[in-house]
Amino acid sequence: MDIKVLGPGCSRCRQVEQTIREVITDLAVEARIEEVRDIKKIMSYPLLATPGIVINEELVCSGRVPNKAEVTTFVVNALDKEERFRRT
């Protein structure tokens, strides 16, 4: 699983990244987490405000700091999509 945190590296971005790391650890999921700070790369995604979260190239949240339960839902949904893709 590839997860990107889109933003300039502000405190909100760091908070999002920390929450993602906690969720990944709690769920024992293998994931590569990348901070994307380059404005041109950030603007290639359909977001209006940072921080943003992209999981497997799908924007799942932007412009706010989601709580741990929300991030868990984002990750579990992405895992479900991966599993359905493998079955086909």
N, C-alpha and C positions, 0 to 999 in steps of 0.2 A: 504494500500500500504506500502510495506517495501522498504526503501531506505538505501543503505550502501555506505559510503564514505571510500574507501580503501586507506590507506597511513599511513605514520609515524606520522602524526599530524603536518606537516610543514605548512608554511604560505599558500602554494598553496592548501593544503587539507582544511584548514580553509576557504579559499576563495570559494572553491567549495561548502562546506557545507553552507556557508552564502547564496550563490546564490540559492541553493536548498530550503532553508528555505523561501527565498523571493518568489520563484515561488509557493511553496506550499501555502503560505499565499495569494498570488494574486489569485490563482485558487480556494481557499477555499477547498482544498483537505485534507482528513485525511490521515496522513502518519506517520510512525514511522521511524525516522532517526537514524542510528547507525554509529558510527565511528569504523572502524575495523583497528586496529593498529598491531595486532598480525601477524607477517610475515608468519607463517604457514597457517593461515586463508586466508591471502591475496593471497598467492601462490596457493590456491585451485581454484582460478579464472583464466581464460586464459588472463592475462594481462602481458605486458612486462615492463610497467612503471607506477608509481603512479603520481598523484592521479587517482583513478578509481571510477566510479559510477556504482552501481549495483541496479537495480530496479526489485523487485519481482524475485530475483535470476538470473536475466539476466544482463550481463555486457553490458552497453550501451555506455561507454566512458572510455578511459584510456590514461594516459601519457600526459595529457594537461588539461588546465582550460577552460572549455566551457563557452560561454557567456550565458546570461540569456535567450535569444531566443532559444538557443540549448537545455538548460535544460528544458524549457517549452515544447519543442517538445518531449523530452524524456518522460516527465511525461504524456503528453496528449496521446502519443502512448501507454504507459503502461495502461492508463485508458481505451483506446479503446480495448486493448487485454483483460482486465478484463471484460469489458462489453460483448464482443463476447463469452467469456468463460461462463458467466452467462446464456446466451441465449441458449447454447447447453445442 
